[in-house]
Amino acid sequence: MTTMKKANLNVKIDPQLKAEAEEIFGDMGLTTTAAVNMFIKRVIDDRELPFKPRVTNSLDKALDDIEEGRSETFDTVEDWKAAVNKYVHN
């Protein structure tokens, strides 16, 4: 029986992200090593990332705020104008 030689992969990651990921992987019955291997094999098989990369911009954040009810509403345009003037002049 031949033993396959293994390579090390050193990655720097935020400790909180690592802990959260390890907990999720554990819930799935996976180690972090197994999950990373699965990710890399998927990239090799598909020749692309298994997700669409995205950058959250200020518009995305504003739309999320609106959807989550974290936005101010006004009864009239005049109320909105008064709030804008107050914001600009304070």
Backbone as JSON, one array per atom type, in Angstrom:
{
  "sequence": "MTTMKKANLNVKIDPQLKAEAEEIFGDMGLTTTAAVNMFIKRVIDDRELPFKPRVTNSLDKALDDIEEGRSETFDTVEDWKAAVNKYVHN",
  "N": [[0.85, -1.17, 0.0], [0.65, 2.15, -0.96], [1.5, 5.28, 0.41], [0.06, 8.37, 0.01], [1.7, 11.38, -0.53], [1.27, 14.39, 1.26], [0.52, 17.87, 0.95], [1.04, 20.95, 2.66], [-1.14, 23.68, 3.32], [-1.09, 26.93, 4.05], [-3.06, 29.37, 5.39], [-4.06, 32.64, 6.13], [-6.53, 33.84, 8.24], [-9.32, 35.55, 9.64], [-9.75, 35.06, 13.09], [-12.35, 34.79, 14.22], [-13.97, 34.24, 11.98], [-12.85, 31.8, 11.27], [-13.52, 30.21, 13.49], [-16.33, 30.26, 13.34], [-16.73, 29.03, 10.84], [-15.58, 26.49, 11.33], [-17.39, 25.52, 13.21], [-19.73, 25.3, 11.68], [-18.85, 23.5, 9.68], [-18.35, 21.32, 11.34], [-20.97, 20.76, 12.19], [-21.85, 19.71, 9.85], [-20.52, 17.4, 9.78], [-17.92, 17.49, 8.91], [-14.39, 18.15, 8.73], [-12.35, 21.11, 8.83], [-10.24, 20.84, 7.08], [-11.21, 18.81, 5.35], [-13.37, 20.18, 4.22], [-12.08, 22.3, 2.88], [-10.56, 20.84, 1.06], [-12.68, 19.73, -0.44], [-13.71, 22.06, -1.57], [-11.51, 22.92, -3.17], [-11.26, 20.72, -4.92], [-13.7, 20.95, -6.25], [-13.39, 23.41, -7.57], [-11.33, 22.7, -9.32], [-12.6, 20.63, -10.82], [-14.76, 22.05, -12.03], [-13.52, 24.23, -13.09], [-13.93, 26.79, -12.2], [-15.09, 29.1, -9.65], [-17.23, 27.8, -7.06], [-19.32, 29.49, -6.54], [-20.81, 32.72, -7.06], [-18.75, 35.41, -7.01], [-19.11, 38.42, -5.12], [-19.32, 41.9, -4.52], [-20.24, 43.96, -1.97], [-21.81, 46.94, -2.32], [-22.53, 50.44, -1.58], [-25.14, 50.88, -2.47], [-26.23, 48.29, -2.43], [-26.15, 47.84, 0.33], [-27.9, 49.86, 1.21], [-30.3, 49.01, 0.01], [-30.62, 46.57, 1.36], [-31.0, 47.58, 3.95], [-33.48, 48.87, 3.61], [-35.13, 46.66, 2.97], [-34.97, 45.29, 5.39], [-36.26, 46.95, 7.09], [-34.83, 49.04, 8.21], [-34.87, 51.79, 7.7], [-35.66, 55.26, 7.41], [-38.9, 56.66, 7.17], [-41.17, 58.92, 5.52], [-44.05, 61.02, 5.67], [-44.71, 62.98, 3.86], [-43.33, 64.76, 1.02], [-42.41, 67.19, 1.82], [-41.86, 66.75, 4.53], [-39.71, 65.02, 4.23], [-37.87, 66.73, 2.92], [-37.48, 68.6, 4.97], [-36.22, 67.0, 6.88], [-33.88, 66.34, 5.49], [-32.75, 68.92, 5.2], [-32.36, 69.52, 7.89], [-30.49, 67.55, 8.55], [-28.35, 68.26, 6.86], [-27.69, 70.8, 7.78], [-26.88, 70.48, 10.39]],
  "CA": [[0.0, 0.0, 0.0], [1.44, 3.37, -1.01], [0.95, 6.42, 1.11], [0.14, 9.57, -0.81], [2.31, 12.5, 0.14], [0.35, 15.51, 1.42], [1.1, 19.21, 0.99], [0.41, 21.86, 3.6], [-1.65, 24.93, 2.8], [-1.19, 27.88, 5.15], [-3.93, 30.48, 5.04], [-4.36, 33.54, 7.24], [-7.96, 34.14, 8.26], [-9.8, 36.14, 10.88], [-10.05, 33.97, 14.03], [-13.8, 34.63, 14.39], [-14.46, 33.55, 10.78], [-12.39, 30.41, 11.36], [-14.33, 29.52, 14.5], [-17.69, 30.08, 12.8], [-16.68, 28.02, 9.77], [-15.34, 25.18, 11.94], [-18.64, 25.07, 13.83], [-20.64, 24.88, 10.6], [-18.32, 22.27, 9.11], [-18.58, 20.27, 12.33], [-22.4, 20.39, 12.11], [-22.01, 18.92, 8.62], [-19.71, 16.19, 9.9], [-16.68, 17.7, 8.18], [-13.31, 18.94, 9.29], [-12.01, 22.23, 7.96], [-9.39, 20.28, 6.02], [-12.07, 18.13, 4.38], [-14.16, 21.2, 3.51], [-11.18, 23.0, 1.97], [-10.28, 19.89, -0.03], [-13.86, 19.66, -1.29], [-13.75, 23.31, -2.31], [-10.46, 22.92, -4.19], [-11.62, 19.72, -5.94], [-14.81, 21.49, -7.04], [-12.81, 24.41, -8.45], [-10.6, 21.96, -10.36], [-13.57, 19.95, -11.68], [-15.6, 22.99, -12.78], [-12.66, 25.29, -13.62], [-14.48, 28.07, -11.75], [-15.51, 29.08, -8.25], [-18.56, 27.22, -6.91], [-20.25, 30.55, -6.18], [-20.55, 33.95, -7.79], [-18.18, 36.43, -6.12], [-19.82, 39.69, -5.16], [-18.85, 42.97, -3.65], [-21.38, 44.72, -1.49], [-21.57, 48.38, -2.41], [-23.43, 51.23, -0.74], [-26.51, 50.67, -2.91], [-26.65, 46.99, -1.89], [-26.39, 48.03, 1.77], [-29.12, 50.66, 1.36], [-31.44, 48.14, -0.31], [-30.77, 45.65, 2.49], [-31.6, 48.35, 5.05], [-34.9, 49.07, 3.29], [-35.8, 45.37, 3.1], [-34.98, 44.89, 6.8], [-36.98, 47.95, 7.87], [-33.89, 49.92, 8.88], [-34.82, 53.06, 6.99], [-36.62, 56.25, 7.88], [-39.94, 56.96, 6.19], [-41.77, 60.24, 5.66], [-45.43, 61.08, 5.18], [-44.8, 63.88, 2.71], [-42.05, 65.21, 0.47], [-42.0, 68.31, 2.65], [-41.24, 66.16, 5.72], [-38.4, 64.51, 3.8], [-37.01, 67.89, 2.69], [-37.14, 69.18, 6.27], [-35.25, 66.11, 7.49], [-32.62, 66.5, 4.77], [-32.2, 70.21, 5.59], [-31.88, 69.39, 9.28], [-29.27, 66.72, 8.49], [-27.28, 69.01, 6.19], [-27.32, 72.0, 8.54], [-26.45, 70.16, 11.77]],
  "C": [[0.89, 1.24, 0.0], [0.72, 4.49, -0.3], [1.15, 7.65, 0.25], [0.72, 10.71, 0.03], [1.32, 13.66, 0.16], [1.12, 16.82, 1.45], [0.35, 20.05, 2.01], [-0.03, 23.12, 2.88], [-1.83, 25.85, 3.99], [-1.98, 29.09, 4.69], [-4.17, 31.33, 6.28], [-5.82, 33.95, 7.12], [-8.31, 34.73, 9.62], [-10.21, 35.01, 11.84], [-11.55, 33.73, 14.23], [-14.41, 33.9, 13.19], [-14.09, 32.07, 10.84], [-13.26, 29.62, 12.34], [-15.75, 29.26, 13.99], [-17.72, 29.0, 11.73], [-16.49, 26.63, 10.35], [-16.6, 24.64, 12.59], [-19.62, 24.56, 12.77], [-20.16, 23.59, 9.96], [-18.56, 21.1, 10.05], [-20.03, 19.8, 12.32], [-22.68, 19.53, 10.89], [-21.24, 17.61, 8.68], [-18.39, 16.28, 9.17], [-15.64, 18.38, 9.05], [-13.07, 20.11, 8.35], [-11.15, 21.75, 6.81], [-10.24, 19.6, 4.94], [-12.86, 19.14, 3.56], [-13.3, 21.96, 2.5], [-10.82, 22.1, 0.8], [-11.45, 19.77, -0.99], [-13.97, 20.9, -2.17], [-12.74, 23.29, -3.47], [-10.77, 21.91, -5.29], [-12.74, 20.23, -6.83], [-14.31, 22.54, -8.02], [-12.09, 23.74, -9.62], [-11.58, 21.3, -11.34], [-14.31, 20.93, -12.6], [-14.8, 24.09, -13.46], [-13.22, 26.67, -13.32], [-14.83, 27.96, -10.27], [-16.92, 28.51, -8.15], [-19.61, 28.22, -6.42], [-19.89, 31.78, -6.99], [-19.99, 34.97, -6.81], [-18.98, 37.72, -6.24], [-19.19, 40.66, -4.18], [-20.08, 43.76, -3.25], [-21.03, 46.2, -1.54], [-22.61, 49.13, -1.59], [-24.89, 51.07, -1.17], [-27.05, 49.35, -2.38], [-27.0, 47.12, -0.4], [-27.68, 48.81, 2.01], [-30.36, 49.82, 1.06], [-31.69, 47.12, 0.79], [-31.42, 46.34, 3.67], [-33.09, 48.55, 4.83], [-35.67, 47.77, 3.5], [-35.94, 44.93, 4.55], [-35.69, 45.92, 7.68], [-36.07, 48.89, 8.64], [-33.76, 51.24, 8.14], [-35.91, 53.97, 7.55], [-37.64, 56.5, 6.78], [-40.56, 58.32, 6.52], [-43.17, 60.22, 5.07], [-45.56, 61.96, 3.94], [-43.39, 64.22, 2.22], [-41.51, 66.37, 1.32], [-41.33, 67.81, 3.93], [-39.85, 65.65, 5.4], [-37.42, 65.66, 3.6], [-36.56, 68.51, 4.01], [-36.1, 68.32, 6.97], [-33.88, 66.22, 6.82], [-31.97, 67.82, 5.15], [-31.64, 70.17, 7.01], [-30.56, 68.62, 9.33], [-28.1, 67.52, 7.93], [-26.8, 70.16, 7.06], [-26.93, 71.71, 9.97], [-25.1, 69.54, 11.79]]
}
